[in-house]
Amino acid sequence: MKGRADSSNITRRYEPFRDERGEWSFEIREYQADLNLITPSDVPATPSPSEAYRVVVFLEGYIQEKKSAGDWSADALDEFNVFTSTTEVEAVAKALREIADRGEN
């Protein structure tokens, strides 16, 4: 039962970033410049599963680093041009993780 509640909370948290079919309502290319600030090499506009994995590792690391330092707030996003909220960054990370996971099948 708890898993369902957790899943429901996650669904609601990222709802503004999904369309009526439950698909992500953004394209990774929209965040390319911001993601390039985190990764050591350029992020492709449409990453393959292996490219998405590489990017999401750096993005999740960035998120974790900021959370561990107690700095996971809008102030942590000052260096970015497109990211406007921590929830938006987390949504992009989840979308990249989904793309990466497709390569495992």
ZAZA-499832 format. One record per atom (N, C-alpha, C, CB): residue in one letter; atom name; x, y, z. Coordinates in Angstrom, 3 decimals. Glycine has a CB too. Example, Ala and Ser with C-alpha at 12.3 -4.5 7.8 and 13.67 -1.06 7.14 Angstrom:
<resn=a	name=N	x=13.190	y=-5.690	z=7.800>
<resn=a	name=CA	x=12.300	y=-4.500	z=7.800>
<resn=a	name=C	x=13.200	y=-3.300	z=7.800>
<resn=a	name=CB	x=11.308	y=-4.473	z=9.046>
<resn=s	name=N	x=12.850	y=-2.250	z=7.080>
<resn=s	name=CA	x=13.670	y=-1.060	z=7.140>
<resn=s	name=C	x=12.900	y=0.030	z=7.870>
<resn=s	name=CB	x=14.084	y=-0.598	z=5.725>
! end
This chain:
<resn=m	name=N	x=0.810	y=-1.192	z=0.000>
<resn=m	name=CA	x=0.000	y=0.000	z=0.000>
<resn=m	name=C	x=0.861	y=1.268	z=0.000>
<resn=m	name=CB	x=-0.926	y=-0.008	z=1.196>
<resn=k	name=N	x=1.926	y=1.270	z=0.803>
<resn=k	name=CA	x=2.785	y=2.448	z=0.861>
<resn=k	name=C	x=3.407	y=2.755	z=-0.495>
<resn=k	name=CB	x=3.878	y=2.252	z=1.902>
<resn=g	name=N	x=3.796	y=1.738	z=-1.256>
<resn=g	name=CA	x=4.369	y=1.939	z=-2.582>
<resn=g	name=C	x=3.431	y=2.701	z=-3.489>
<resn=g	name=CB	x=4.718	y=0.612	z=-3.210>
<resn=r	name=N	x=2.156	y=2.415	z=-3.377>
<resn=r	name=CA	x=1.167	y=3.135	z=-4.191>
<resn=r	name=C	x=1.090	y=4.603	z=-3.801>
<resn=r	name=CB	x=-0.212	y=2.489	z=-4.051>
<resn=a	name=N	x=1.111	y=4.870	z=-2.514>
<resn=a	name=CA	x=1.066	y=6.254	z=-2.049>
<resn=a	name=C	x=2.303	y=7.000	z=-2.518>
<resn=a	name=CB	x=0.951	y=6.313	z=-0.515>
<resn=d	name=N	x=3.468	y=6.368	z=-2.391>
<resn=d	name=CA	x=4.707	y=7.004	z=-2.837>
<resn=d	name=C	x=4.658	y=7.265	z=-4.331>
<resn=d	name=CB	x=5.923	y=6.131	z=-2.490>
<resn=s	name=N	x=4.177	y=6.296	z=-5.090>
<resn=s	name=CA	x=4.072	y=6.442	z=-6.537>
<resn=s	name=C	x=3.105	y=7.564	z=-6.895>
<resn=s	name=CB	x=3.620	y=5.124	z=-7.180>
<resn=s	name=N	x=2.009	y=7.655	z=-6.171>
<resn=s	name=CA	x=1.010	y=8.695	z=-6.415>
<resn=s	name=C	x=1.587	y=10.077	z=-6.116>
<resn=s	name=CB	x=-0.247	y=8.446	z=-5.562>
<resn=n	name=N	x=2.343	y=10.188	z=-5.027>
<resn=n	name=CA	x=2.965	y=11.472	z=-4.684>
<resn=n	name=C	x=3.964	y=11.895	z=-5.753>
<resn=n	name=CB	x=3.663	y=11.385	z=-3.316>
<resn=i	name=N	x=4.734	y=10.948	z=-6.248>
<resn=i	name=CA	x=5.706	y=11.234	z=-7.305>
<resn=i	name=C	x=4.975	y=11.667	z=-8.565>
<resn=i	name=CB	x=6.597	y=9.997	z=-7.591>
<resn=t	name=N	x=3.900	y=10.967	z=-8.893>
<resn=t	name=CA	x=3.115	y=11.309	z=-10.072>
<resn=t	name=C	x=2.603	y=12.740	z=-9.979>
<resn=t	name=CB	x=1.945	y=10.335	z=-10.240>
<resn=r	name=N	x=2.061	y=13.102	z=-8.833>
<resn=r	name=CA	x=1.545	y=14.469	z=-8.648>
<resn=r	name=C	x=2.674	y=15.498	z=-8.688>
<resn=r	name=CB	x=0.785	y=14.580	z=-7.313>
<resn=r	name=N	x=3.814	y=15.167	z=-8.120>
<resn=r	name=CA	x=4.935	y=16.110	z=-8.069>
<resn=r	name=C	x=5.386	y=16.523	z=-9.470>
<resn=r	name=CB	x=6.109	y=15.493	z=-7.306>
<resn=y	name=N	x=5.402	y=15.556	z=-10.388>
<resn=y	name=CA	x=5.901	y=15.831	z=-11.735>
<resn=y	name=C	x=4.787	y=16.024	z=-12.760>
<resn=y	name=CB	x=6.799	y=14.709	z=-12.181>
<resn=e	name=N	x=3.559	y=16.084	z=-12.293>
<resn=e	name=CA	x=2.398	y=16.266	z=-13.171>
<resn=e	name=C	x=2.505	y=17.488	z=-14.088>
<resn=e	name=CB	x=1.153	y=16.382	z=-12.336>
<resn=p	name=N	x=3.021	y=18.627	z=-13.605>
<resn=p	name=CA	x=3.119	y=19.791	z=-14.499>
<resn=p	name=C	x=4.053	y=19.564	z=-15.705>
<resn=p	name=CB	x=3.607	y=20.994	z=-13.708>
<resn=f	name=N	x=4.866	y=18.532	z=-15.636>
<resn=f	name=CA	x=5.829	y=18.264	z=-16.704>
<resn=f	name=C	x=5.401	y=17.103	z=-17.601>
<resn=f	name=CB	x=7.189	y=17.969	z=-16.107>
<resn=r	name=N	x=4.154	y=16.660	z=-17.421>
<resn=r	name=CA	x=3.620	y=15.560	z=-18.229>
<resn=r	name=C	x=2.363	y=16.030	z=-18.962>
<resn=r	name=CB	x=3.305	y=14.318	z=-17.340>
<resn=d	name=N	x=2.113	y=15.423	z=-20.122>
<resn=d	name=CA	x=0.910	y=15.762	z=-20.873>
<resn=d	name=C	x=-0.255	y=14.880	z=-20.424>
<resn=d	name=CB	x=1.154	y=15.608	z=-22.391>
<resn=e	name=N	x=-1.376	y=15.012	z=-21.096>
<resn=e	name=CA	x=-2.580	y=14.270	z=-20.698>
<resn=e	name=C	x=-2.438	y=12.755	z=-20.840>
<resn=e	name=CB	x=-3.754	y=14.733	z=-21.521>
<resn=r	name=N	x=-1.478	y=12.288	z=-21.643>
<resn=r	name=CA	x=-1.227	y=10.841	z=-21.797>
<resn=r	name=C	x=-0.205	y=10.327	z=-20.795>
<resn=r	name=CB	x=-0.746	y=10.536	z=-23.214>
<resn=g	name=N	x=0.351	y=11.242	z=-19.993>
<resn=g	name=CA	x=1.351	y=10.844	z=-19.007>
<resn=g	name=C	x=2.772	y=10.872	z=-19.542>
<resn=g	name=CB	x=1.042	y=9.474	z=-18.505>
<resn=e	name=N	x=2.926	y=11.352	z=-20.774>
<resn=e	name=CA	x=4.261	y=11.460	z=-21.367>
<resn=e	name=C	x=4.894	y=12.774	z=-20.920>
<resn=e	name=CB	x=4.196	y=11.377	z=-22.928>
<resn=w	name=N	x=6.221	y=12.813	z=-20.930>
<resn=w	name=CA	x=6.909	y=14.050	z=-20.587>
<resn=w	name=C	x=6.527	y=15.115	z=-21.601>
<resn=w	name=CB	x=8.450	y=13.848	z=-20.545>
<resn=s	name=N	x=6.242	y=16.307	z=-21.146>
<resn=s	name=CA	x=5.777	y=17.379	z=-22.032>
<resn=s	name=C	x=6.922	y=18.273	z=-22.518>
<resn=s	name=CB	x=4.735	y=18.228	z=-21.316>
<resn=f	name=N	x=8.141	y=17.826	z=-22.318>
<resn=f	name=CA	x=9.300	y=18.589	z=-22.768>
<resn=f	name=C	x=10.239	y=17.661	z=-23.534>
<resn=f	name=CB	x=10.036	y=19.253	z=-21.565>
<resn=e	name=N	x=11.137	y=18.256	z=-24.246>
<resn=e	name=CA	x=12.175	y=17.528	z=-24.966>
<resn=e	name=C	x=13.502	y=17.801	z=-24.262>
<resn=e	name=CB	x=12.231	y=17.948	z=-26.485>
<resn=i	name=N	x=14.359	y=16.815	z=-24.211>
<resn=i	name=CA	x=15.664	y=16.975	z=-23.581>
<resn=i	name=C	x=16.430	y=18.121	z=-24.240>
<resn=i	name=CB	x=16.472	y=15.663	z=-23.666>
<resn=r	name=N	x=16.242	y=18.293	z=-25.537>
<resn=r	name=CA	x=16.977	y=19.359	z=-26.251>
<resn=r	name=C	x=16.717	y=20.740	z=-25.652>
<resn=r	name=CB	x=16.589	y=19.366	z=-27.732>
<resn=e	name=N	x=15.556	y=20.927	z=-25.009>
<resn=e	name=CA	x=15.257	y=22.206	z=-24.376>
<resn=e	name=C	x=16.250	y=22.537	z=-23.259>
<resn=e	name=CB	x=13.839	y=22.192	z=-23.821>
<resn=y	name=N	x=16.842	y=21.496	z=-22.679>
<resn=y	name=CA	x=17.733	y=21.650	z=-21.528>
<resn=y	name=C	x=19.197	y=21.396	z=-21.884>
<resn=y	name=CB	x=17.308	y=20.708	z=-20.418>
<resn=q	name=N	x=19.472	y=21.251	z=-23.153>
<resn=q	name=CA	x=20.803	y=20.897	z=-23.618>
<resn=q	name=C	x=21.895	y=21.821	z=-23.064>
<resn=q	name=CB	x=20.832	y=20.922	z=-25.123>
<resn=a	name=N	x=21.716	y=23.115	z=-23.168>
<resn=a	name=CA	x=22.745	y=24.058	z=-22.708>
<resn=a	name=C	x=22.969	y=23.937	z=-21.203>
<resn=a	name=CB	x=22.348	y=25.502	z=-23.065>
<resn=d	name=N	x=21.893	y=23.815	z=-20.430>
<resn=d	name=CA	x=22.041	y=23.667	z=-18.983>
<resn=d	name=C	x=22.721	y=22.343	z=-18.637>
<resn=d	name=CB	x=20.672	y=23.755	z=-18.293>
<resn=l	name=N	x=22.338	y=21.273	z=-19.307>
<resn=l	name=CA	x=22.952	y=19.977	z=-19.044>
<resn=l	name=C	x=24.434	y=19.984	z=-19.412>
<resn=l	name=CB	x=22.223	y=18.877	z=-19.816>
<resn=n	name=N	x=24.786	y=20.740	z=-20.444>
<resn=n	name=CA	x=26.194	y=20.831	z=-20.849>
<resn=n	name=C	x=27.053	y=21.483	z=-19.767>
<resn=n	name=CB	x=26.317	y=21.620	z=-22.152>
<resn=l	name=N	x=26.449	y=22.261	z=-18.883>
<resn=l	name=CA	x=27.190	y=22.867	z=-17.785>
<resn=l	name=C	x=27.577	y=21.840	z=-16.719>
<resn=l	name=CB	x=26.367	y=23.978	z=-17.157>
<resn=i	name=N	x=26.886	y=20.716	z=-16.698>
<resn=i	name=CA	x=27.101	y=19.682	z=-15.682>
<resn=i	name=C	x=27.965	y=18.537	z=-16.206>
<resn=i	name=CB	x=25.762	y=19.136	z=-15.198>
<resn=t	name=N	x=27.816	y=18.221	z=-17.478>
<resn=t	name=CA	x=28.497	y=17.057	z=-18.049>
<resn=t	name=C	x=29.818	y=17.449	z=-18.706>
<resn=t	name=CB	x=27.593	y=16.362	z=-19.069>
<resn=p	name=N	x=30.770	y=16.514	z=-18.755>
<resn=p	name=CA	x=32.077	y=16.833	z=-19.327>
<resn=p	name=C	x=32.095	y=16.899	z=-20.855>
<resn=p	name=CB	x=33.072	y=15.820	z=-18.872>
<resn=s	name=N	x=31.060	y=16.380	z=-21.501>
<resn=s	name=CA	x=30.990	y=16.470	z=-22.959>
<resn=s	name=C	x=29.576	y=16.872	z=-23.357>
<resn=s	name=CB	x=31.395	y=15.119	z=-23.630>
<resn=d	name=N	x=29.431	y=17.367	z=-24.583>
<resn=d	name=CA	x=28.138	y=17.880	z=-25.033>
<resn=d	name=C	x=27.042	y=16.820	z=-25.001>
<resn=d	name=CB	x=28.264	y=18.434	z=-26.434>
<resn=v	name=N	x=25.882	y=17.250	z=-24.562>
<resn=v	name=CA	x=24.700	y=16.401	z=-24.501>
<resn=v	name=C	x=24.009	y=16.464	z=-25.851>
<resn=v	name=CB	x=23.736	y=16.839	z=-23.352>
<resn=p	name=N	x=23.716	y=15.307	z=-26.463>
<resn=p	name=CA	x=23.000	y=15.330	z=-27.735>
<resn=p	name=C	x=21.552	y=15.795	z=-27.551>
<resn=p	name=CB	x=23.029	y=13.941	z=-28.383>
<resn=a	name=N	x=20.973	y=16.364	z=-28.596>
<resn=a	name=CA	x=19.588	y=16.843	z=-28.538>
<resn=a	name=C	x=18.613	y=15.717	z=-28.239>
<resn=a	name=CB	x=19.207	y=17.516	z=-29.850>
<resn=t	name=N	x=18.873	y=14.564	z=-28.813>
<resn=t	name=CA	x=18.045	y=13.383	z=-28.582>
<resn=t	name=C	x=18.970	y=12.246	z=-28.158>
<resn=t	name=CB	x=17.212	y=12.997	z=-29.866>
<resn=p	name=N	x=19.236	y=12.127	z=-26.864>
<resn=p	name=CA	x=20.215	y=11.130	z=-26.419>
<resn=p	name=C	x=19.727	y=9.689	z=-26.567>
<resn=p	name=CB	x=20.574	y=11.385	z=-24.982>
<resn=s	name=N	x=20.658	y=8.832	z=-26.938>
<resn=s	name=CA	x=20.395	y=7.394	z=-26.960>
<resn=s	name=C	x=20.343	y=6.924	z=-25.506>
<resn=s	name=CB	x=21.497	y=6.608	z=-27.787>
<resn=p	name=N	x=19.914	y=5.686	z=-25.261>
<resn=p	name=CA	x=19.903	y=5.200	z=-23.879>
<resn=p	name=C	x=21.278	y=5.294	z=-23.200>
<resn=p	name=CB	x=19.423	y=3.760	z=-23.850>
<resn=s	name=N	x=22.349	y=4.966	z=-23.894>
<resn=s	name=CA	x=23.667	y=5.035	z=-23.257>
<resn=s	name=C	x=24.093	y=6.482	z=-23.018>
<resn=s	name=CB	x=24.714	y=4.317	z=-24.118>
<resn=e	name=N	x=23.763	y=7.384	z=-23.922>
<resn=e	name=CA	x=24.070	y=8.803	z=-23.729>
<resn=e	name=C	x=23.236	y=9.382	z=-22.593>
<resn=e	name=CB	x=23.821	y=9.593	z=-25.027>
<resn=a	name=N	x=21.958	y=8.982	z=-22.529>
<resn=a	name=CA	x=21.086	y=9.448	z=-21.448>
<resn=a	name=C	x=21.605	y=8.970	z=-20.099>
<resn=a	name=CB	x=19.642	y=8.959	z=-21.666>
<resn=y	name=N	x=22.107	y=7.750	z=-20.062>
<resn=y	name=CA	x=22.660	y=7.215	z=-18.817>
<resn=y	name=C	x=23.833	y=8.072	z=-18.348>
<resn=y	name=CB	x=23.108	y=5.747	z=-19.006>
<resn=r	name=N	x=24.729	y=8.393	z=-19.263>
<resn=r	name=CA	x=25.901	y=9.204	z=-18.919>
<resn=r	name=C	x=25.467	y=10.562	z=-18.374>
<resn=r	name=CB	x=26.816	y=9.389	z=-20.151>
<resn=v	name=N	x=24.506	y=11.189	z=-19.025>
<resn=v	name=CA	x=24.039	y=12.506	z=-18.602>
<resn=v	name=C	x=23.329	y=12.429	z=-17.253>
<resn=v	name=CB	x=23.102	y=13.102	z=-19.657>
<resn=v	name=N	x=22.468	y=11.439	z=-17.081>
<resn=v	name=CA	x=21.687	y=11.365	z=-15.840>
<resn=v	name=C	x=22.581	y=11.061	z=-14.643>
<resn=v	name=CB	x=20.591	y=10.294	z=-15.959>
<resn=v	name=N	x=23.665	y=10.352	z=-14.849>
<resn=v	name=CA	x=24.591	y=10.107	z=-13.739>
<resn=v	name=C	x=25.153	y=11.433	z=-13.224>
<resn=v	name=CB	x=25.745	y=9.165	z=-14.184>
<resn=f	name=N	x=25.541	y=12.310	z=-14.141>
<resn=f	name=CA	x=26.056	y=13.612	z=-13.729>
<resn=f	name=C	x=24.962	y=14.483	z=-13.124>
<resn=f	name=CB	x=26.689	y=14.325	z=-14.914>
<resn=l	name=N	x=23.771	y=14.457	z=-13.706>
<resn=l	name=CA	x=22.675	y=15.272	z=-13.192>
<resn=l	name=C	x=22.231	y=14.792	z=-11.813>
<resn=l	name=CB	x=21.495	y=15.246	z=-14.163>
<resn=e	name=N	x=22.076	y=13.493	z=-11.643>
<resn=e	name=CA	x=21.698	y=12.963	z=-10.331>
<resn=e	name=C	x=22.791	y=13.236	z=-9.302>
<resn=e	name=CB	x=21.421	y=11.452	z=-10.420>
<resn=g	name=N	x=24.047	y=13.191	z=-9.729>
<resn=g	name=CA	x=25.154	y=13.524	z=-8.840>
<resn=g	name=C	x=25.088	y=14.977	z=-8.403>
<resn=g	name=CB	x=26.487	y=13.243	z=-9.521>
<resn=y	name=N	x=24.769	y=15.849	z=-9.335>
<resn=y	name=CA	x=24.623	y=17.273	z=-9.028>
<resn=y	name=C	x=23.505	y=17.487	z=-8.002>
<resn=y	name=CB	x=24.332	y=18.078	z=-10.318>
<resn=i	name=N	x=22.371	y=16.854	z=-8.245>
<resn=i	name=CA	x=21.226	y=16.966	z=-7.336>
<resn=i	name=C	x=21.611	y=16.468	z=-5.947>
<resn=i	name=CB	x=20.015	y=16.169	z=-7.876>
<resn=q	name=N	x=22.231	y=15.295	z=-5.893>
<resn=q	name=CA	x=22.610	y=14.713	z=-4.606>
<resn=q	name=C	x=23.620	y=15.583	z=-3.870>
<resn=q	name=CB	x=23.181	y=13.317	z=-4.808>
<resn=e	name=N	x=24.571	y=16.120	z=-4.594>
<resn=e	name=CA	x=25.576	y=16.997	z=-3.981>
<resn=e	name=C	x=24.919	y=18.225	z=-3.346>
<resn=e	name=CB	x=26.615	y=17.438	z=-5.031>
<resn=k	name=N	x=24.000	y=18.843	z=-4.078>
<resn=k	name=CA	x=23.316	y=20.028	z=-3.562>
<resn=k	name=C	x=22.428	y=19.680	z=-2.374>
<resn=k	name=CB	x=22.482	y=20.681	z=-4.663>
<resn=k	name=N	x=21.733	y=18.542	z=-2.446>
<resn=k	name=CA	x=20.882	y=18.124	z=-1.329>
<resn=k	name=C	x=21.720	y=17.834	z=-0.092>
<resn=k	name=CB	x=20.058	y=16.885	z=-1.712>
<resn=s	name=N	x=22.839	y=17.155	z=-0.274>
<resn=s	name=CA	x=23.713	y=16.827	z=0.859>
<resn=s	name=C	x=24.266	y=18.074	z=1.530>
<resn=s	name=CB	x=24.863	y=15.943	z=0.399>
<resn=a	name=N	x=24.514	y=19.111	z=0.745>
<resn=a	name=CA	x=25.037	y=20.363	z=1.278>
<resn=a	name=C	x=23.922	y=21.259	z=1.839>
<resn=a	name=CB	x=25.807	y=21.107	z=0.191>
<resn=g	name=N	x=22.670	y=20.801	z=1.716>
<resn=g	name=CA	x=21.541	y=21.598	z=2.185>
<resn=g	name=C	x=21.265	y=22.796	z=1.292>
<resn=g	name=CB	x=21.791	y=22.066	z=3.596>
<resn=d	name=N	x=21.668	y=22.678	z=0.029>
<resn=d	name=CA	x=21.548	y=23.796	z=-0.909>
<resn=d	name=C	x=20.632	y=23.454	z=-2.085>
<resn=d	name=CB	x=22.929	y=24.198	z=-1.426>
<resn=w	name=N	x=19.658	y=22.569	z=-1.879>
<resn=w	name=CA	x=18.764	y=22.189	z=-2.983>
<resn=w	name=C	x=17.575	y=23.140	z=-2.968>
<resn=w	name=CB	x=18.290	y=20.686	z=-2.860>
<resn=s	name=N	x=17.796	y=24.304	z=-3.575>
<resn=s	name=CA	x=16.784	y=25.355	z=-3.638>
<resn=s	name=C	x=16.951	y=26.092	z=-4.959>
<resn=s	name=CB	x=16.902	y=26.339	z=-2.424>
<resn=a	name=N	x=16.112	y=27.053	z=-5.199>
<resn=a	name=CA	x=16.205	y=27.850	z=-6.431>
<resn=a	name=C	x=17.578	y=28.502	z=-6.573>
<resn=a	name=CB	x=15.114	y=28.928	z=-6.451>
<resn=d	name=N	x=18.218	y=28.819	z=-5.451>
<resn=d	name=CA	x=19.550	y=29.421	z=-5.495>
<resn=d	name=C	x=20.575	y=28.492	z=-6.151>
<resn=d	name=CB	x=20.005	y=29.782	z=-4.084>
<resn=a	name=N	x=20.367	y=27.194	z=-6.044>
<resn=a	name=CA	x=21.288	y=26.227	z=-6.645>
<resn=a	name=C	x=21.209	y=26.256	z=-8.166>
<resn=a	name=CB	x=20.986	y=24.817	z=-6.136>
<resn=l	name=N	x=20.199	y=26.926	z=-8.703>
<resn=l	name=CA	x=19.972	y=26.947	z=-10.149>
<resn=l	name=C	x=20.429	y=28.241	z=-10.806>
<resn=l	name=CB	x=18.514	y=26.731	z=-10.439>
<resn=d	name=N	x=21.060	y=29.116	z=-10.052>
<resn=d	name=CA	x=21.477	y=30.420	z=-10.583>
<resn=d	name=C	x=22.372	y=30.317	z=-11.809>
<resn=d	name=CB	x=22.193	y=31.194	z=-9.516>
<resn=e	name=N	x=23.176	y=29.275	z=-11.898>
<resn=e	name=CA	x=24.102	y=29.149	z=-13.025>
<resn=e	name=C	x=23.426	y=28.696	z=-14.322>
<resn=e	name=CB	x=25.197	y=28.178	z=-12.670>
<resn=f	name=N	x=22.182	y=28.282	z=-14.231>
<resn=f	name=CA	x=21.478	y=27.755	z=-15.395>
<resn=f	name=C	x=20.598	y=28.809	z=-16.055>
<resn=f	name=CB	x=20.637	y=26.559	z=-14.997>
<resn=n	name=N	x=20.329	y=28.608	z=-17.335>
<resn=n	name=CA	x=19.479	y=29.536	z=-18.080>
<resn=n	name=C	x=18.041	y=29.055	z=-18.214>
<resn=n	name=CB	x=20.056	y=29.766	z=-19.447>
<resn=v	name=N	x=17.843	y=27.748	z=-18.267>
<resn=v	name=CA	x=16.511	y=27.204	z=-18.536>
<resn=v	name=C	x=15.859	y=26.627	z=-17.289>
<resn=v	name=CB	x=16.593	y=26.137	z=-19.606>
<resn=f	name=N	x=16.597	y=25.874	z=-16.494>
<resn=f	name=CA	x=16.023	y=25.298	z=-15.284>
<resn=f	name=C	x=15.504	y=26.411	z=-14.376>
<resn=f	name=CB	x=17.067	y=24.431	z=-14.541>
<resn=t	name=N	x=14.230	y=26.302	z=-13.989>
<resn=t	name=CA	x=13.635	y=27.340	z=-13.144>
<resn=t	name=C	x=13.239	y=26.843	z=-11.759>
<resn=t	name=CB	x=12.429	y=27.913	z=-13.825>
<resn=s	name=N	x=13.223	y=25.523	z=-11.566>
<resn=s	name=CA	x=12.869	y=24.987	z=-10.252>
<resn=s	name=C	x=13.588	y=23.664	z=-10.035>
<resn=s	name=CB	x=11.332	y=24.803	z=-10.120>
<resn=t	name=N	x=13.747	y=23.323	z=-8.773>
<resn=t	name=CA	x=14.383	y=22.041	z=-8.464>
<resn=t	name=C	x=13.508	y=20.887	z=-8.942>
<resn=t	name=CB	x=14.653	y=21.917	z=-6.949>
<resn=t	name=N	x=12.209	y=21.063	z=-8.903>
<resn=t	name=CA	x=11.300	y=20.029	z=-9.389>
<resn=t	name=C	x=11.497	y=19.806	z=-10.886>
<resn=t	name=CB	x=9.838	y=20.410	z=-9.092>
<resn=e	name=N	x=11.737	y=20.869	z=-11.624>
<resn=e	name=CA	x=11.989	y=20.756	z=-13.059>
<resn=e	name=C	x=13.280	y=19.978	z=-13.320>
<resn=e	name=CB	x=12.067	y=22.153	z=-13.703>
<resn=v	name=N	x=14.323	y=20.249	z=-12.554>
<resn=v	name=CA	x=15.589	y=19.523	z=-12.703>
<resn=v	name=C	x=15.361	y=18.039	z=-12.417>
<resn=v	name=CB	x=16.682	y=20.105	z=-11.751>
<resn=e	name=N	x=14.630	y=17.746	z=-11.350>
<resn=e	name=CA	x=14.341	y=16.358	z=-10.995>
<resn=e	name=C	x=13.511	y=15.669	z=-12.078>
<resn=e	name=CB	x=13.608	y=16.295	z=-9.652>
<resn=a	name=N	x=12.569	y=16.392	z=-12.683>
<resn=a	name=CA	x=11.757	y=15.820	z=-13.766>
<resn=a	name=C	x=12.634	y=15.471	z=-14.963>
<resn=a	name=CB	x=10.643	y=16.804	z=-14.191>
<resn=v	name=N	x=13.568	y=16.345	z=-15.310>
<resn=v	name=CA	x=14.481	y=16.064	z=-16.424>
<resn=v	name=C	x=15.336	y=14.850	z=-16.086>
<resn=v	name=CB	x=15.382	y=17.296	z=-16.734>
<resn=a	name=N	x=15.784	y=14.742	z=-14.846>
<resn=a	name=CA	x=16.565	y=13.575	z=-14.429>
<resn=a	name=C	x=15.737	y=12.300	z=-14.572>
<resn=a	name=CB	x=17.050	y=13.737	z=-12.970>
<resn=k	name=N	x=14.481	y=12.349	z=-14.166>
<resn=k	name=CA	x=13.608	y=11.172	z=-14.287>
<resn=k	name=C	x=13.394	y=10.800	z=-15.754>
<resn=k	name=CB	x=12.247	y=11.435	z=-13.605>
<resn=a	name=N	x=13.197	y=11.805	z=-16.598>
<resn=a	name=CA	x=13.015	y=11.536	z=-18.032>
<resn=a	name=C	x=14.274	y=10.897	z=-18.617>
<resn=a	name=CB	x=12.672	y=12.843	z=-18.796>
<resn=l	name=N	x=15.438	y=11.427	z=-18.259>
<resn=l	name=CA	x=16.700	y=10.849	z=-18.745>
<resn=l	name=C	x=16.880	y=9.430	z=-18.224>
<resn=l	name=CB	x=17.897	y=11.722	z=-18.319>
<resn=r	name=N	x=16.489	y=9.190	z=-16.974>
<resn=r	name=CA	x=16.597	y=7.843	z=-16.394>
<resn=r	name=C	x=15.703	y=6.880	z=-17.171>
<resn=r	name=CB	x=16.208	y=7.852	z=-14.883>
<resn=e	name=N	x=14.503	y=7.321	z=-17.551>
<resn=e	name=CA	x=13.607	y=6.470	z=-18.337>
<resn=e	name=C	x=14.225	y=6.133	z=-19.686>
<resn=e	name=CB	x=12.249	y=7.156	z=-18.537>
<resn=i	name=N	x=14.838	y=7.118	z=-20.333>
<resn=i	name=CA	x=15.505	y=6.865	z=-21.623>
<resn=i	name=C	x=16.645	y=5.880	z=-21.412>
<resn=i	name=CB	x=16.038	y=8.193	z=-22.255>
<resn=a	name=N	x=17.434	y=6.078	z=-20.378>
<resn=a	name=CA	x=18.570	y=5.184	z=-20.099>
<resn=a	name=C	x=18.089	y=3.766	z=-19.834>
<resn=a	name=CB	x=19.383	y=5.696	z=-18.894>
<resn=d	name=N	x=16.991	y=3.640	z=-19.115>
<resn=d	name=CA	x=16.479	y=2.312	z=-18.764>
<resn=d	name=C	x=15.972	y=1.551	z=-19.985>
<resn=d	name=CB	x=15.362	y=2.437	z=-17.741>
<resn=r	name=N	x=15.597	y=2.244	z=-21.047>
<resn=r	name=CA	x=15.170	y=1.572	z=-22.270>
<resn=r	name=C	x=16.295	y=0.740	z=-22.883>
<resn=r	name=CB	x=14.671	y=2.593	z=-23.281>
<resn=g	name=N	x=17.513	y=1.153	z=-22.650>
<resn=g	name=CA	x=18.665	y=0.432	z=-23.181>
<resn=g	name=C	x=18.948	y=-0.876	z=-22.466>
<resn=g	name=CB	x=19.871	y=1.297	z=-23.110>
<resn=e	name=N	x=18.367	y=-1.058	z=-21.274>
<resn=e	name=CA	x=18.573	y=-2.277	z=-20.507>
<resn=e	name=C	x=17.665	y=-3.401	z=-20.959>
<resn=e	name=CB	x=18.357	y=-2.011	z=-19.046>
<resn=n	name=N	x=16.653	y=-3.097	z=-21.729>
<resn=n	name=CA	x=15.678	y=-4.127	z=-22.161>
<resn=n	name=C	x=16.180	y=-4.925	z=-23.338>
<resn=n	name=CB	x=14.348	y=-3.487	z=-22.525>
! end
